[in-house]
């Protein structure tokens, strides 16, 4: 696995059928919203990015509804395919504007490729990015180049949290956070 020699962020993943992410849980959505609302400086405007599979679309739609119901603003919602010849258009749309935070839902392979393009071609900052549990996996960390996702954090399906640091993922489940 690695970067294509043509400066492309495409990941050369093992030949296999990508598995779609599991549906998000109410505890996961609650934890993600809690993470966003307790940030300093305050998060009011978000950009949401998601893969096109049903679970990622549903997660993004539920977040839009929940965030707006709390009085938050959604700057834009960007979706991307699981595989693409180029990620540049998607990356530029996702990084455009000045959201207080970015939020992501998707499968590891598609997100890793999107994140690699974001780091290579935009001012996107993973430390201002939050994600659903589907992104917080060892597979995502492995597929992304070292340093690509440092600072990215998110919610687990059980309502805990995770964060990526130094090309590793650290989890805290709800009982450990109390």
C-alpha positions in Angstrom: 0.0 0.0 0.0 1.3 3.4 -0.8 1.0 6.5 -2.9 0.9 6.1 -6.6 4.2 7.3 -8.1 2.4 9.9 -10.2 1.8 12.0 -7.1 -1.8 10.7 -6.9 -3.3 10.0 -3.5 -4.8 6.7 -4.8 -4.3 3.9 -2.4 -3.2 0.5 -3.7 -5.3 -1.6 -1.5 -5.4 -5.4 -1.6 -7.8 -6.8 -4.1 -11.0 -7.4 -2.1 -14.5 -6.2 -2.1 -14.8 -3.2 0.2 -17.4 -3.7 3.0 -19.9 -1.0 3.5 -19.9 0.7 6.9 -22.4 -0.4 9.6 -25.3 1.9 10.3 -24.5 4.5 13.0 -26.1 4.3 16.4 -28.0 6.9 18.4 -25.2 6.7 21.1 -22.7 7.4 18.3 -24.6 10.4 17.0 -25.1 11.8 20.5 -21.3 11.4 21.3 -20.3 13.0 18.0 -22.6 16.0 18.7 -21.3 16.2 22.3 -17.8 16.3 20.9 -18.6 19.1 18.6 -20.6 21.2 21.1 -17.9 21.1 23.8 -15.1 22.2 21.5 -13.3 25.5 22.2 -13.3 27.6 20.2 -17.0 27.0 19.8 -18.2 25.0 16.8 -21.2 26.5 15.1 -20.7 25.9 11.4 -19.7 22.5 10.0 -19.1 20.9 6.6 -20.2 17.3 6.3 -18.5 14.8 4.0 -19.7 11.2 3.3 -19.4 8.2 1.1 -22.3 7.3 -1.1 -23.2 4.0 0.6 -26.6 3.9 2.4 -25.1 3.9 6.0 -22.9 6.9 5.3 -25.7 8.9 3.6 -28.1 8.1 6.6 -25.4 9.2 9.1 -24.8 12.5 7.2 -28.6 13.2 7.0 -29.2 12.5 10.7 -26.3 14.8 11.6 -27.6 17.6 9.4 -31.1 17.3 11.1 -29.6 17.0 14.6 -27.1 19.9 14.1 -29.6 22.2 12.6 -32.2 21.4 15.3 -29.6 22.6 17.9 -29.2 25.9 16.0 -26.0 24.9 14.2 -25.2 25.8 10.6 -24.2 23.3 7.9 -22.0 25.0 5.4 -22.2 22.2 2.8 -22.6 18.5 2.4 -20.1 16.8 0.1 -20.2 13.1 -1.0 -17.6 11.0 -2.8 -17.5 7.6 -4.4 -15.6 4.7 -2.8 -13.2 4.8 -5.8 -12.4 7.6 -8.2 -9.9 8.5 -10.9 -9.4 11.8 -9.1 -10.3 13.0 -5.7 -9.4 16.7 -6.3 -12.9 18.0 -7.1 -14.4 16.3 -4.0 -11.5 17.5 -1.8 -11.7 21.1 -2.9 -15.5 21.2 -2.3 -15.0 19.6 1.1 -12.3 22.0 2.2 -13.9 25.1 0.7 -15.3 27.8 3.0 -14.4 28.2 6.6 -16.3 25.8 8.7 -15.5 25.6 12.4 -15.2 21.8 11.9 -15.5 19.1 9.3 -17.4 15.9 10.0 -17.0 12.6 8.1 -18.9 9.3 7.5 -17.6 6.6 5.2 -15.7 3.4 4.6 -12.0 3.2 5.4 -10.7 3.0 1.8 -12.8 5.9 0.3 -12.0 8.1 3.3 -8.3 7.3 3.3 -8.1 8.3 -0.4 -10.1 11.5 0.2 -7.9 12.4 3.2 -4.7 11.9 1.3 -6.0 14.2 -1.4 -7.1 16.8 1.2 -3.7 16.8 2.8 -1.9 17.0 -0.6 -4.0 19.7 -2.2 -5.9 21.8 0.4 -5.5 23.5 3.8 -7.7 20.9 5.4 -6.7 20.1 9.0 -7.5 16.7 10.5 -7.3 18.2 14.0 -10.5 20.2 13.1 -12.2 17.0 11.8 -14.6 14.6 13.6 -16.0 11.3 12.3 -18.4 8.5 12.8 -17.2 5.1 14.0 -16.9 3.8 10.5 -13.8 6.0 10.0 -12.2 5.2 13.3 -10.7 1.9 12.4 -7.1 0.5 12.2 -7.8 -0.1 8.5 -8.3 3.6 7.9 -5.1 4.4 9.7 -3.2 1.8 7.7 -4.5 3.0 4.4 -3.7 6.7 5.0 -0.1 7.8 4.7 1.7 8.4 8.0 0.6 11.8 9.4 -2.4 12.2 7.1 -5.0 11.7 9.9 -3.1 12.9 13.0 -5.6 14.8 15.2 -8.7 13.3 13.6 -11.2 12.2 16.3 -14.7 10.7 16.5 -17.3 8.7 18.2 -17.6 4.9 18.7 -20.8 3.0 18.1 -21.2 2.6 21.9 -21.0 6.3 22.5 -17.3 6.5 23.4 -14.6 8.4 21.6 -11.5 7.7 19.5 -8.6 9.8 18.2 -5.7 9.3 15.8 -2.3 10.2 16.9 1.1 9.3 15.6 -0.4 6.8 13.1 -2.2 4.9 15.8 -5.8 5.0 17.0 -6.8 5.3 20.7 -10.3 4.5 21.9 -12.1 5.5 25.1 -15.4 3.8 25.7 -18.2 5.5 27.7 -17.4 3.7 31.0 -13.8 4.9 30.9 -14.9 8.5 30.2 -17.2 8.8 33.2 
